[in-house]
Amino acid sequence: KNIDVIVSLFAPDRKLVVEMDGKNGSLWREMVSCIAEKDGLYRIEIKAYGANDQSGTYAVKLAEMRKSVPFDRKRLTAESHLSIGINFDNQSKYREAAQEYE
């Protein structure tokens, strides 16, 4: 709320699992999902987009924890393409973004 953020999810081994950035508020929320492939604690990192001196408020919600089902992998693949497409859009690489959105 009131601030544009980048949300990153890291696995227990500290590797980036997924990152979402709706630059300039193009998404009304940044949402990340994952299938926990490894046991352990996963970490969410939230950073202000752009200038480090931005301030605002945000809320984090854990929507659901459950065993994965086959459809989840398909949905996560689609979310990954969306994230990659947004990153291409942010770099003005519109052709590459369009390929990710297909």
C-alpha positions as CSV (number, residue, x, y, z in Angstrom):
1,K,0.0,0.0,0.0
2,N,1.3,3.4,-0.9
3,I,4.7,2.1,-2.1
4,D,6.0,0.2,-5.2
5,V,7.9,-2.9,-4.0
6,I,9.8,-5.8,-5.4
7,V,9.1,-9.1,-3.7
8,S,11.7,-11.9,-3.7
9,L,11.3,-15.4,-2.3
10,F,14.5,-17.3,-1.4
11,A,14.9,-21.1,-0.7
12,P,16.6,-22.4,2.4
13,D,19.9,-22.6,0.5
14,R,19.5,-18.8,-0.1
15,K,18.9,-19.2,-3.9
16,L,16.3,-17.0,-5.5
17,V,13.1,-18.9,-6.2
18,V,10.9,-16.2,-7.7
19,E,10.8,-12.4,-7.8
20,M,7.9,-10.2,-8.7
21,D,7.9,-6.5,-9.6
22,G,4.9,-4.7,-10.9
23,K,7.0,-1.6,-11.8
24,N,5.2,1.7,-11.2
25,G,2.3,0.0,-9.7
26,S,1.3,-1.8,-12.9
27,L,0.1,-4.6,-10.7
28,W,-2.1,-3.8,-7.7
29,R,-0.1,-6.4,-5.8
30,E,3.0,-8.4,-6.1
31,M,2.2,-12.1,-5.5
32,V,4.7,-14.9,-5.4
33,S,4.0,-18.6,-5.2
34,C,6.2,-21.7,-5.0
35,I,6.3,-25.4,-4.5
36,A,8.8,-26.0,-1.6
37,E,11.3,-28.3,-3.2
38,K,13.5,-28.3,-0.1
39,D,12.9,-28.7,3.6
40,G,13.6,-25.6,5.7
41,L,12.8,-22.0,6.1
42,Y,12.0,-19.9,3.0
43,R,12.6,-16.1,3.2
44,I,10.6,-13.3,1.7
45,E,12.5,-10.1,1.0
46,I,10.6,-6.9,0.3
47,K,12.4,-3.8,-1.2
48,A,11.2,-0.4,-2.3
49,Y,11.5,0.0,-6.0
50,G,13.9,2.7,-7.1
51,A,15.0,5.2,-4.5
52,N,16.1,3.7,-1.2
53,D,14.6,6.6,0.8
54,Q,11.0,5.7,-0.1
55,S,8.7,4.9,2.7
56,G,5.2,3.4,2.9
57,T,3.3,0.5,4.2
58,Y,2.8,-3.0,2.9
59,A,1.1,-6.2,4.1
60,V,2.3,-9.8,3.7
61,K,-0.3,-12.6,3.6
62,L,0.4,-16.3,3.5
63,A,-2.6,-17.4,1.5
64,E,-2.3,-21.1,1.7
65,M,0.1,-23.9,2.7
66,R,-0.7,-27.3,1.4
67,K,0.6,-30.3,-0.6
68,S,1.1,-29.5,-4.3
69,V,-1.2,-31.0,-6.9
70,P,-0.3,-31.5,-10.6
71,F,-2.0,-28.2,-11.7
72,D,0.3,-26.2,-9.4
73,R,3.3,-26.7,-11.6
74,K,1.4,-25.5,-14.6
75,R,0.3,-22.4,-12.7
76,L,3.8,-21.7,-11.5
77,T,5.1,-22.0,-15.0
78,A,2.6,-19.4,-16.1
79,E,3.5,-17.1,-13.2
80,S,7.2,-17.5,-14.1
81,H,6.5,-16.4,-17.7
82,L,4.6,-13.4,-16.3
83,S,7.5,-12.4,-14.1
84,I,10.0,-12.7,-16.9
85,G,7.7,-10.8,-19.2
86,I,7.3,-8.0,-16.8
87,N,11.1,-7.8,-16.4
88,F,11.4,-7.5,-20.2
89,D,8.7,-4.9,-20.3
90,N,10.6,-2.9,-17.7
91,Q,13.7,-3.0,-19.9
92,S,11.6,-1.9,-23.0
93,K,12.2,-5.3,-24.6
94,Y,8.7,-5.6,-25.8
95,R,9.2,-8.4,-28.4
96,E,10.8,-10.7,-25.7
97,A,8.0,-9.7,-23.2
98,A,5.3,-10.7,-25.8
99,Q,6.9,-14.1,-26.2
100,E,6.8,-14.7,-22.5
101,Y,3.1,-13.6,-22.3
102,E,2.0,-16.1,-25.1
